[in-house]
Amino acid sequence: MEENLQPLDPIFLELGPIQIHWYGLIIGVGALLGLLIAVRESERRGLHKDTFVDLVLFAIPIAILGARAYYVIFQWGYYSQNPGDIIKIWNGGLAIHGGLIAAVLTGIVFAKVKKLSFWKLADIAAPSIILGQAIGRWGNFMNQEAYGGPVSREFLEGLMLPDFIINQMYINGEYHHPTFLYESLWNFIGFIGLMLLRKANFRRGELFLTYVIWYSVGRYFIEGMRTDSLMLTDTLRIAQVISIVLIAVAVGIMIFRRMKGYSKARYLDSGQ
């Protein structure tokens, strides 16, 4: 019976007191695959092979801190009463927008120190970032989070989903929209698109800005289906507000850089 459905075990491995959670493992796999793609592409674009290795040594931990801080700030009512839970990132609660903001700021500083073009680094990293997001959403799946409103089992079966996904979407006595899956698929499509757009030789910076727009459009609509959104007010979802802002900023930067002649360099150019 549906009432006896058991969720998947969120713990991948236990070694005595040490627990390795699927959530962290999946995010780590996504980050590693993204790094490998970025390293390979950076060598093609004339950068030293260790450039992105050096960058992620700073960017990933700072992005995790940013993602957690962002989530905690907007859930302060809970965490102010339960401060011990702030460090429990293995239970979920990493807000991608907070992570992206922290990673971009890290990239800007890194590029300045290394005397490299931030936009060149960002363009190379864009497919890797969205691939990591696509894979990372499956960590939410294992934790039974980032899901949408209630639906029937028949609806989920109509999507031709395998039973392990359908059963995992049975939460608190109801089946739910697998919004984690919708966003994961949207991001995978974005990854493929960005890989193809590399050959189009966009103006420098516009591949990354295209990623920002693509991700934000999908996130805006998918966020509207979720039941666990961080809220700015009773009716405003933070992720939707941020998505609109990011779309406007990305389009504005594209226009501004073209008007000022800052984007004459192209993605396939060999200059730093």
Secondary structure by P-SEA (a helix, b strand, c coil): cccccccccccccccccbbbbaaaaaaaaaaaaaaaaaaaaaaaaccccaaaaaaaacaaaaaaaaaaaaaaaaaaaaaaaccccccccccccccaaaaaaaaaaaaaaaaaaacccaaaaaaaaaaaaaaaaaaaaaaaaaacccccccccaaaaaaacccaaaaaaaccccccccaaaaaaaaaaaaaaaaaaaacccccccaaaaaaaaaaaaaaaaaaaaaccccccccccccaaaaaaaaaaaaaaaaaaaaaaacccccccccccc
